[in-house]
């Protein structure tokens, strides 16, 4: 999977690194230590898959970012 730096069009999506098709949501996201979130993207237009890495500024993090609330049933 390439880790190219994609061009952002808005804060709600990303452009495909190959064909510039606008993608709204990642296929998968995972929290990484140190306030990083890795997003995996798949373009339905050209089938290119790639990753992006976002960093949550430490000063903007809340307790829910570190310890998500438990769902009780």
PDB file of N, CA, C and O in Angstrom:
ATOM      1  N   UNK A   1       0.832  -1.180   0.000  1.00  0.00           N
ATOM      2  CA  UNK A   1       0.000   0.000   0.000  1.00  0.00           C
ATOM      3  C   UNK A   1       0.876   1.242   0.000  1.00  0.00           C
ATOM      4  O   UNK A   1       1.722   1.396   0.881  1.00  0.00           O
ATOM      5  N   UNK A   2       0.692   2.123  -0.961  1.00  0.00           N
ATOM      6  CA  UNK A   2       1.505   3.341  -0.970  1.00  0.00           C
ATOM      7  C   UNK A   2       1.164   4.254   0.196  1.00  0.00           C
ATOM      8  O   UNK A   2       0.027   4.258   0.669  1.00  0.00           O
ATOM      9  N   UNK A   3       2.114   5.011   0.656  1.00  0.00           N
ATOM     10  CA  UNK A   3       1.874   5.978   1.727  1.00  0.00           C
ATOM     11  C   UNK A   3       2.123   7.394   1.218  1.00  0.00           C
ATOM     12  O   UNK A   3       2.710   8.220   1.916  1.00  0.00           O
ATOM     13  N   UNK A   4       1.674   7.665  -0.002  1.00  0.00           N
ATOM     14  CA  UNK A   4       1.821   8.995  -0.581  1.00  0.00           C
ATOM     15  C   UNK A   4       1.041  10.016   0.222  1.00  0.00           C
ATOM     16  O   UNK A   4       0.067   9.672   0.890  1.00  0.00           O
ATOM     17  N   UNK A   5       1.458  11.257   0.160  1.00  0.00           N
ATOM     18  CA  UNK A   5       0.723  12.319   0.838  1.00  0.00           C
ATOM     19  C   UNK A   5      -0.340  12.831  -0.122  1.00  0.00           C
ATOM     20  O   UNK A   5      -0.021  13.488  -1.113  1.00  0.00           O
ATOM     21  N   UNK A   6      -1.618  12.529   0.171  1.00  0.00           N
ATOM     22  CA  UNK A   6      -2.680  12.965  -0.730  1.00  0.00           C
ATOM     23  C   UNK A   6      -3.004  14.435  -0.558  1.00  0.00           C
ATOM     24  O   UNK A   6      -2.695  15.029   0.475  1.00  0.00           O
ATOM     25  N   UNK A   7      -3.634  15.027  -1.581  1.00  0.00           N
ATOM     26  CA  UNK A   7      -4.059  16.420  -1.509  1.00  0.00           C
ATOM     27  C   UNK A   7      -5.444  16.477  -0.884  1.00  0.00           C
ATOM     28  O   UNK A   7      -6.342  15.736  -1.283  1.00  0.00           O
ATOM     29  N   UNK A   8      -5.615  17.350   0.091  1.00  0.00           N
ATOM     30  CA  UNK A   8      -6.909  17.519   0.739  1.00  0.00           C
ATOM     31  C   UNK A   8      -7.736  18.532  -0.034  1.00  0.00           C
ATOM     32  O   UNK A   8      -7.219  19.556  -0.481  1.00  0.00           O
ATOM     33  N   UNK A   9      -9.016  18.246  -0.190  1.00  0.00           N
ATOM     34  CA  UNK A   9      -9.941  19.196  -0.792  1.00  0.00           C
ATOM     35  C   UNK A   9     -10.745  19.906   0.283  1.00  0.00           C
ATOM     36  O   UNK A   9     -11.076  21.082   0.137  1.00  0.00           O
ATOM     37  N   UNK A  10     -11.057  19.208   1.348  1.00  0.00           N
ATOM     38  CA  UNK A  10     -11.792  19.802   2.453  1.00  0.00           C
ATOM     39  C   UNK A  10     -11.434  19.028   3.713  1.00  0.00           C
ATOM     40  O   UNK A  10     -10.717  18.029   3.655  1.00  0.00           O
ATOM     41  N   UNK A  11     -11.937  19.493   4.848  1.00  0.00           N
ATOM     42  CA  UNK A  11     -11.649  18.776   6.091  1.00  0.00           C
ATOM     43  C   UNK A  11     -12.468  17.494   6.194  1.00  0.00           C
ATOM     44  O   UNK A  11     -12.233  16.690   7.097  1.00  0.00           O
ATOM     45  N   UNK A  12     -13.426  17.283   5.286  1.00  0.00           N
ATOM     46  CA  UNK A  12     -14.298  16.115   5.351  1.00  0.00           C
ATOM     47  C   UNK A  12     -13.919  15.011   4.386  1.00  0.00           C
ATOM     48  O   UNK A  12     -14.569  13.966   4.383  1.00  0.00           O
ATOM     49  N   UNK A  13     -12.915  15.192   3.584  1.00  0.00           N
ATOM     50  CA  UNK A  13     -12.553  14.169   2.623  1.00  0.00           C
ATOM     51  C   UNK A  13     -11.117  14.306   2.181  1.00  0.00           C
ATOM     52  O   UNK A  13     -10.336  15.075   2.744  1.00  0.00           O
ATOM     53  N   UNK A  14     -10.789  13.541   1.159  1.00  0.00           N
ATOM     54  CA  UNK A  14      -9.422  13.513   0.656  1.00  0.00           C
ATOM     55  C   UNK A  14      -9.503  13.190  -0.830  1.00  0.00           C
ATOM     56  O   UNK A  14     -10.497  12.625  -1.287  1.00  0.00           O
ATOM     57  N   UNK A  15      -8.493  13.532  -1.568  1.00  0.00           N
ATOM     58  CA  UNK A  15      -8.448  13.211  -2.996  1.00  0.00           C
ATOM     59  C   UNK A  15      -7.564  11.991  -3.210  1.00  0.00           C
ATOM     60  O   UNK A  15      -6.549  11.820  -2.534  1.00  0.00           O
ATOM     61  N   UNK A  16      -7.955  11.154  -4.148  1.00  0.00           N
ATOM     62  CA  UNK A  16      -7.176   9.976  -4.496  1.00  0.00           C
ATOM     63  C   UNK A  16      -5.799  10.416  -4.992  1.00  0.00           C
ATOM     64  O   UNK A  16      -5.680  11.398  -5.724  1.00  0.00           O
ATOM     65  N   UNK A  17      -4.768   9.686  -4.589  1.00  0.00           N
ATOM     66  CA  UNK A  17      -3.401  10.039  -4.977  1.00  0.00           C
ATOM     67  C   UNK A  17      -3.123   9.756  -6.448  1.00  0.00           C
ATOM     68  O   UNK A  17      -2.160  10.275  -7.013  1.00  0.00           O
ATOM     69  N   UNK A  18      -3.970   8.932  -7.071  1.00  0.00           N
ATOM     70  CA  UNK A  18      -3.741   8.580  -8.473  1.00  0.00           C
ATOM     71  C   UNK A  18      -4.640   9.368  -9.429  1.00  0.00           C
ATOM     72  O   UNK A  18      -4.151   9.929 -10.410  1.00  0.00           O
ATOM     73  N   UNK A  19      -5.948   9.418  -9.156  1.00  0.00           N
ATOM     74  CA  UNK A  19      -6.876  10.018 -10.125  1.00  0.00           C
ATOM     75  C   UNK A  19      -7.559  11.287  -9.617  1.00  0.00           C
ATOM     76  O   UNK A  19      -8.338  11.896 -10.349  1.00  0.00           O
ATOM     77  N   UNK A  20      -7.284  11.694  -8.383  1.00  0.00           N
ATOM     78  CA  UNK A  20      -7.845  12.902  -7.758  1.00  0.00           C
ATOM     79  C   UNK A  20      -9.345  12.831  -7.500  1.00  0.00           C
ATOM     80  O   UNK A  20      -9.969  13.856  -7.226  1.00  0.00           O
ATOM     81  N   UNK A  21      -9.933  11.642  -7.582  1.00  0.00           N
ATOM     82  CA  UNK A  21     -11.340  11.460  -7.237  1.00  0.00           C
ATOM     83  C   UNK A  21     -11.536  11.800  -5.759  1.00  0.00           C
ATOM     84  O   UNK A  21     -10.721  11.415  -4.921  1.00  0.00           O
ATOM     85  N   UNK A  22     -12.609  12.517  -5.437  1.00  0.00           N
ATOM     86  CA  UNK A  22     -12.845  12.892  -4.050  1.00  0.00           C
ATOM     87  C   UNK A  22     -13.393  11.694  -3.261  1.00  0.00           C
ATOM     88  O   UNK A  22     -14.371  11.063  -3.662  1.00  0.00           O
ATOM     89  N   UNK A  23     -12.744  11.400  -2.138  1.00  0.00           N
ATOM     90  CA  UNK A  23     -13.164  10.315  -1.255  1.00  0.00           C
ATOM     91  C   UNK A  23     -13.688  10.933   0.036  1.00  0.00           C
ATOM     92  O   UNK A  23     -13.051  11.818   0.607  1.00  0.00           O
ATOM     93  N   UNK A  24     -14.821  10.478   0.485  1.00  0.00           N
ATOM     94  CA  UNK A  24     -15.464  11.076   1.652  1.00  0.00           C
ATOM     95  C   UNK A  24     -14.990  10.441   2.967  1.00  0.00           C
ATOM     96  O   UNK A  24     -14.720  11.149   3.937  1.00  0.00           O
ATOM     97  N   UNK A  25     -14.893   9.124   2.997  1.00  0.00           N
ATOM     98  CA  UNK A  25     -14.552   8.447   4.253  1.00  0.00           C
ATOM     99  C   UNK A  25     -13.562   7.315   3.996  1.00  0.00           C
ATOM    100  O   UNK A  25     -13.599   6.681   2.941  1.00  0.00           O
ATOM    101  N   UNK A  26     -12.682   7.064   4.955  1.00  0.00           N
ATOM    102  CA  UNK A  26     -11.741   5.959   4.797  1.00  0.00           C
ATOM    103  C   UNK A  26     -12.448   4.615   4.934  1.00  0.00           C
ATOM    104  O   UNK A  26     -13.525   4.520   5.523  1.00  0.00           O
ATOM    105  N   UNK A  27     -11.823   3.581   4.380  1.00  0.00           N
ATOM    106  CA  UNK A  27     -12.339   2.225   4.506  1.00  0.00           C
ATOM    107  C   UNK A  27     -12.142   1.736   5.940  1.00  0.00           C
ATOM    108  O   UNK A  27     -12.978   1.015   6.485  1.00  0.00           O
ATOM    109  N   UNK A  28     -11.031   2.139   6.535  1.00  0.00           N
ATOM    110  CA  UNK A  28     -10.693   1.705   7.887  1.00  0.00           C
ATOM    111  C   UNK A  28      -9.829   2.775   8.543  1.00  0.00           C
ATOM    112  O   UNK A  28      -9.044   3.444   7.871  1.00  0.00           O
ATOM    113  N   UNK A  29      -9.975   2.933   9.844  1.00  0.00           N
ATOM    114  CA  UNK A  29      -9.139   3.855  10.608  1.00  0.00           C
ATOM    115  C   UNK A  29      -8.679   3.151  11.875  1.00  0.00           C
ATOM    116  O   UNK A  29      -9.414   2.344  12.444  1.00  0.00           O
ATOM    117  N   UNK A  30      -7.488   3.450  12.307  1.00  0.00           N
ATOM    118  CA  UNK A  30      -7.011   2.867  13.561  1.00  0.00           C
ATOM    119  C   UNK A  30      -6.194   3.889  14.337  1.00  0.00           C
ATOM    120  O   UNK A  30      -5.412   4.649  13.766  1.00  0.00           O
ATOM    121  N   UNK A  31      -6.389   3.891  15.636  1.00  0.00           N
ATOM    122  CA  UNK A  31      -5.665   4.791  16.531  1.00  0.00           C
ATOM    123  C   UNK A  31      -4.282   4.215  16.772  1.00  0.00           C
ATOM    124  O   UNK A  31      -4.137   3.022  17.037  1.00  0.00           O
ATOM    125  N   UNK A  32      -3.279   5.052  16.681  1.00  0.00           N
ATOM    126  CA  UNK A  32      -1.904   4.663  16.962  1.00  0.00           C
ATOM    127  C   UNK A  32      -1.422   5.453  18.166  1.00  0.00           C
ATOM    128  O   UNK A  32      -1.919   6.548  18.430  1.00  0.00           O
ATOM    129  N   UNK A  33      -0.472   4.916  18.890  1.00  0.00           N
ATOM    130  CA  UNK A  33       0.079   5.622  20.042  1.00  0.00           C
ATOM    131  C   UNK A  33       0.621   6.983  19.641  1.00  0.00           C
ATOM    132  O   UNK A  33       1.046   7.189  18.504  1.00  0.00           O
ATOM    133  N   UNK A  34       0.601   7.910  20.592  1.00  0.00           N
ATOM    134  CA  UNK A  34       1.153   9.234  20.354  1.00  0.00           C
ATOM    135  C   UNK A  34       0.184  10.186  19.681  1.00  0.00           C
ATOM    136  O   UNK A  34       0.600  11.215  19.148  1.00  0.00           O
ATOM    137  N   UNK A  35      -1.110   9.861  19.694  1.00  0.00           N
ATOM    138  CA  UNK A  35      -2.097  10.758  19.106  1.00  0.00           C
ATOM    139  C   UNK A  35      -2.178  10.698  17.594  1.00  0.00           C
ATOM    140  O   UNK A  35      -2.598  11.667  16.961  1.00  0.00           O
ATOM    141  N   UNK A  36      -1.782   9.576  17.000  1.00  0.00           N
ATOM    142  CA  UNK A  36      -1.846   9.418  15.553  1.00  0.00           C
ATOM    143  C   UNK A  36      -3.023   8.527  15.165  1.00  0.00           C
ATOM    144  O   UNK A  36      -3.359   7.578  15.873  1.00  0.00           O
ATOM    145  N   UNK A  37      -3.635   8.841  14.046  1.00  0.00           N
ATOM    146  CA  UNK A  37      -4.699   8.007  13.492  1.00  0.00           C
ATOM    147  C   UNK A  37      -4.309   7.670  12.056  1.00  0.00           C
ATOM    148  O   UNK A  37      -4.028   8.559  11.252  1.00  0.00           O
ATOM    149  N   UNK A  38      -4.296   6.380  11.748  1.00  0.00           N
ATOM    150  CA  UNK A  38      -3.970   5.937  10.392  1.00  0.00           C
ATOM    151  C   UNK A  38      -5.276   5.604   9.673  1.00  0.00           C
ATOM    152  O   UNK A  38      -6.080   4.811  10.163  1.00  0.00           O
ATOM    153  N   UNK A  39      -5.476   6.214   8.513  1.00  0.00           N
ATOM    154  CA  UNK A  39      -6.657   5.960   7.691  1.00  0.00           C
ATOM    155  C   UNK A  39      -6.232   5.160   6.466  1.00  0.00           C
ATOM    156  O   UNK A  39      -5.212   5.462   5.847  1.00  0.00           O
ATOM    157  N   UNK A  40      -7.011   4.142   6.117  1.00  0.00           N
ATOM    158  CA  UNK A  40      -6.811   3.374   4.899  1.00  0.00           C
ATOM    159  C   UNK A  40      -7.921   3.760   3.923  1.00  0.00           C
ATOM    160  O   UNK A  40      -9.103   3.706   4.263  1.00  0.00           O
ATOM    161  N   UNK A  41      -7.535   4.149   2.714  1.00  0.00           N
ATOM    162  CA  UNK A  41      -8.461   4.636   1.703  1.00  0.00           C
ATOM    163  C   UNK A  41      -8.463   3.702   0.497  1.00  0.00           C
ATOM    164  O   UNK A  41      -7.444   3.090   0.176  1.00  0.00           O
ATOM    165  N   UNK A  42      -9.610   3.597  -0.166  1.00  0.00           N
ATOM    166  CA  UNK A  42      -9.736   2.831  -1.408  1.00  0.00           C
ATOM    167  C   UNK A  42     -10.584   3.647  -2.369  1.00  0.00           C
ATOM    168  O   UNK A  42     -11.723   3.992  -2.057  1.00  0.00           O
ATOM    169  N   UNK A  43     -10.040   3.952  -3.518  1.00  0.00           N
ATOM    170  CA  UNK A  43     -10.756   4.732  -4.522  1.00  0.00           C
ATOM    171  C   UNK A  43     -11.613   3.794  -5.367  1.00  0.00           C
ATOM    172  O   UNK A  43     -11.085   2.886  -6.009  1.00  0.00           O
ATOM    173  N   UNK A  44     -12.931   4.004  -5.374  1.00  0.00           N
ATOM    174  CA  UNK A  44     -13.794   3.139  -6.190  1.00  0.00           C
ATOM    175  C   UNK A  44     -13.651   3.399  -7.690  1.00  0.00           C
ATOM    176  O   UNK A  44     -14.006   2.547  -8.504  1.00  0.00           O
ATOM    177  N   UNK A  45     -13.135   4.567  -8.054  1.00  0.00           N
ATOM    178  CA  UNK A  45     -12.996   4.927  -9.470  1.00  0.00           C
ATOM    179  C   UNK A  45     -11.821   4.208 -10.126  1.00  0.00           C
ATOM    180  O   UNK A  45     -11.970   3.649 -11.213  1.00  0.00           O
ATOM    181  N   UNK A  46     -10.649   4.213  -9.476  1.00  0.00           N
ATOM    182  CA  UNK A  46      -9.450   3.612 -10.079  1.00  0.00           C
ATOM    183  C   UNK A  46      -8.893   2.438  -9.266  1.00  0.00           C
ATOM    184  O   UNK A  46      -7.878   1.855  -9.648  1.00  0.00           O
ATOM    185  N   UNK A  47      -9.536   2.089  -8.163  1.00  0.00           N
ATOM    186  CA  UNK A  47      -9.178   0.983  -7.253  1.00  0.00           C
ATOM    187  C   UNK A  47      -7.799   1.132  -6.594  1.00  0.00           C
ATOM    188  O   UNK A  47      -7.213   0.141  -6.158  1.00  0.00           O
ATOM    189  N   UNK A  48      -7.286   2.348  -6.521  1.00  0.00           N
ATOM    190  CA  UNK A  48      -6.023   2.586  -5.818  1.00  0.00           C
ATOM    191  C   UNK A  48      -6.275   2.600  -4.320  1.00  0.00           C
ATOM    192  O   UNK A  48      -7.243   3.200  -3.853  1.00  0.00           O
ATOM    193  N   UNK A  49      -5.414   1.945  -3.573  1.00  0.00           N
ATOM    194  CA  UNK A  49      -5.505   1.984  -2.113  1.00  0.00           C
ATOM    195  C   UNK A  49      -4.267   2.704  -1.582  1.00  0.00           C
ATOM    196  O   UNK A  49      -3.166   2.548  -2.111  1.00  0.00           O
ATOM    197  N   UNK A  50      -4.468   3.493  -0.527  1.00  0.00           N
ATOM    198  CA  UNK A  50      -3.368   4.240   0.075  1.00  0.00           C
ATOM    199  C   UNK A  50      -3.722   4.566   1.512  1.00  0.00           C
ATOM    200  O   UNK A  50      -4.865   4.395   1.934  1.00  0.00           O
ATOM    201  N   UNK A  51      -2.742   5.034   2.257  1.00  0.00           N
ATOM    202  CA  UNK A  51      -2.915   5.368   3.673  1.00  0.00           C
ATOM    203  C   UNK A  51      -2.595   6.839   3.900  1.00  0.00           C
ATOM    204  O   UNK A  51      -1.824   7.452   3.162  1.00  0.00           O
ATOM    205  N   UNK A  52      -3.209   7.383   4.939  1.00  0.00           N
ATOM    206  CA  UNK A  52      -2.841   8.717   5.411  1.00  0.00           C
ATOM    207  C   UNK A  52      -2.675   8.638   6.918  1.00  0.00           C
ATOM    208  O   UNK A  52      -3.289   7.796   7.574  1.00  0.00           O
ATOM    209  N   UNK A  53      -1.857   9.503   7.456  1.00  0.00           N
ATOM    210  CA  UNK A  53      -1.594   9.530   8.886  1.00  0.00           C
ATOM    211  C   UNK A  53      -1.930  10.916   9.408  1.00  0.00           C
ATOM    212  O   UNK A  53      -1.374  11.917   8.956  1.00  0.00           O
ATOM    213  N   UNK A  54      -2.839  10.960  10.355  1.00  0.00           N
ATOM    214  CA  UNK A  54      -3.262  12.219  10.970  1.00  0.00           C
ATOM    215  C   UNK A  54      -2.712  12.269  12.391  1.00  0.00           C
ATOM    216  O   UNK A  54      -2.535  11.230  13.027  1.00  0.00           O
ATOM    217  N   UNK A  55      -2.447  13.444  12.877  1.00  0.00           N
ATOM    218  CA  UNK A  55      -1.996  13.593  14.248  1.00  0.00           C
ATOM    219  C   UNK A  55      -2.967  14.480  14.998  1.00  0.00           C
ATOM    220  O   UNK A  55      -3.289  15.580  14.547  1.00  0.00           O
ATOM    221  N   UNK A  56      -3.434  14.006  16.141  1.00  0.00           N
ATOM    222  CA  UNK A  56      -4.296  14.795  17.012  1.00  0.00           C
ATOM    223  C   UNK A  56      -3.372  15.596  17.922  1.00  0.00           C
ATOM    224  O   UNK A  56      -2.580  15.013  18.662  1.00  0.00           O
ATOM    225  N   UNK A  57      -3.461  16.925  17.877  1.00  0.00           N
ATOM    226  CA  UNK A  57      -2.621  17.721  18.783  1.00  0.00           C
ATOM    227  C   UNK A  57      -2.922  17.349  20.242  1.00  0.00           C
ATOM    228  O   UNK A  57      -4.084  17.305  20.646  1.00  0.00           O
ATOM    229  N   UNK A  58      -1.899  17.090  21.008  1.00  0.00           N
ATOM    230  CA  UNK A  58      -2.048  16.657  22.398  1.00  0.00           C
ATOM    231  C   UNK A  58      -2.939  17.611  23.181  1.00  0.00           C
ATOM    232  O   UNK A  58      -3.753  17.167  23.991  1.00  0.00           O
ATOM    233  N   UNK A  59      -2.799  18.912  22.953  1.00  0.00           N
ATOM    234  CA  UNK A  59      -3.589  19.877  23.718  1.00  0.00           C
ATOM    235  C   UNK A  59      -5.076  19.822  23.368  1.00  0.00           C
ATOM    236  O   UNK A  59      -5.903  20.313  24.136  1.00  0.00           O
ATOM    237  N   UNK A  60      -5.432  19.232  22.221  1.00  0.00           N
ATOM    238  CA  UNK A  60      -6.834  19.111  21.822  1.00  0.00           C
ATOM    239  C   UNK A  60      -7.456  17.779  22.224  1.00  0.00           C
ATOM    240  O   UNK A  60      -8.661  17.586  22.059  1.00  0.00           O
ATOM    241  N   UNK A  61      -6.656  16.865  22.747  1.00  0.00           N
ATOM    242  CA  UNK A  61      -7.175  15.553  23.122  1.00  0.00           C
ATOM    243  C   UNK A  61      -7.997  15.646  24.401  1.00  0.00           C
ATOM    244  O   UNK A  61      -7.711  16.447  25.291  1.00  0.00           O
ATOM    245  N   UNK A  62      -9.024  14.807  24.467  1.00  0.00           N
ATOM    246  CA  UNK A  62      -9.848  14.711  25.668  1.00  0.00           C
ATOM    247  C   UNK A  62      -9.684  13.310  26.252  1.00  0.00           C
ATOM    248  O   UNK A  62      -9.033  12.455  25.652  1.00  0.00           O
ATOM    249  N   UNK A  63     -10.271  13.080  27.411  1.00  0.00           N
ATOM    250  CA  UNK A  63     -10.212  11.757  28.031  1.00  0.00           C
ATOM    251  C   UNK A  63     -10.852  10.716  27.125  1.00  0.00           C
ATOM    252  O   UNK A  63     -10.414   9.565  27.112  1.00  0.00           O
ATOM    253  N   UNK A  64     -11.887  11.095  26.359  1.00  0.00           N
ATOM    254  CA  UNK A  64     -12.542  10.156  25.449  1.00  0.00           C
ATOM    255  C   UNK A  64     -11.630   9.728  24.302  1.00  0.00           C
ATOM    256  O   UNK A  64     -11.795   8.631  23.767  1.00  0.00           O
ATOM    257  N   UNK A  65     -10.676  10.566  23.916  1.00  0.00           N
ATOM    258  CA  UNK A  65      -9.721  10.192  22.873  1.00  0.00           C
ATOM    259  C   UNK A  65      -8.760   9.127  23.373  1.00  0.00           C
ATOM    260  O   UNK A  65      -8.318   8.272  22.606  1.00  0.00           O
ATOM    261  N   UNK A  66      -8.439   9.177  24.649  1.00  0.00           N
ATOM    262  CA  UNK A  66      -7.486   8.234  25.222  1.00  0.00           C
ATOM    263  C   UNK A  66      -8.199   6.992  25.751  1.00  0.00           C
ATOM    264  O   UNK A  66      -7.763   5.868  25.503  1.00  0.00           O
ATOM    265  N   UNK A  67      -9.290   7.197  26.477  1.00  0.00           N
ATOM    266  CA  UNK A  67     -10.082   6.111  27.050  1.00  0.00           C
ATOM    267  C   UNK A  67     -11.525   6.268  26.596  1.00  0.00           C
ATOM    268  O   UNK A  67     -12.295   6.965  27.257  1.00  0.00           O
ATOM    269  N   UNK A  68     -11.918   5.641  25.489  1.00  0.00           N
ATOM    270  CA  UNK A  68     -13.284   5.800  24.996  1.00  0.00           C
ATOM    271  C   UNK A  68     -14.296   5.302  26.027  1.00  0.00           C
ATOM    272  O   UNK A  68     -14.018   4.355  26.763  1.00  0.00           O
ATOM    273  N   UNK A  69     -15.475   5.942  26.083  1.00  0.00           N
ATOM    274  CA  UNK A  69     -16.487   5.518  27.043  1.00  0.00           C
ATOM    275  C   UNK A  69     -16.964   4.092  26.731  1.00  0.00           C
ATOM    276  O   UNK A  69     -17.010   3.683  25.571  1.00  0.00           O
ATOM    277  N   UNK A  70     -17.311   3.360  27.763  1.00  0.00           N
ATOM    278  CA  UNK A  70     -17.820   1.996  27.602  1.00  0.00           C
ATOM    279  C   UNK A  70     -19.307   2.052  27.338  1.00  0.00           C
ATOM    280  O   UNK A  70     -20.030   2.851  27.933  1.00  0.00           O
ATOM    281  N   UNK A  71     -19.761   1.178  26.423  1.00  0.00           N
ATOM    282  CA  UNK A  71     -21.188   1.073  26.174  1.00  0.00           C
ATOM    283  C   UNK A  71     -21.754   0.030  27.127  1.00  0.00           C
ATOM    284  O   UNK A  71     -21.298  -1.113  27.151  1.00  0.00           O
ATOM    285  N   UNK A  72     -22.726   0.422  27.895  1.00  0.00           N
ATOM    286  CA  UNK A  72     -23.360  -0.491  28.834  1.00  0.00           C
ATOM    287  C   UNK A  72     -24.741  -0.856  28.331  1.00  0.00           C
ATOM    288  O   UNK A  72     -25.518   0.009  27.926  1.00  0.00           O
ATOM    289  N   UNK A  73     -25.039  -2.144  28.360  1.00  0.00           N
ATOM    290  CA  UNK A  73     -26.362  -2.590  27.890  1.00  0.00           C
ATOM    291  C   UNK A  73     -27.180  -3.120  29.037  1.00  0.00           C
ATOM    292  O   UNK A  73     -28.320  -3.541  28.840  1.00  0.00           O
TER     293      UNK A  73
END
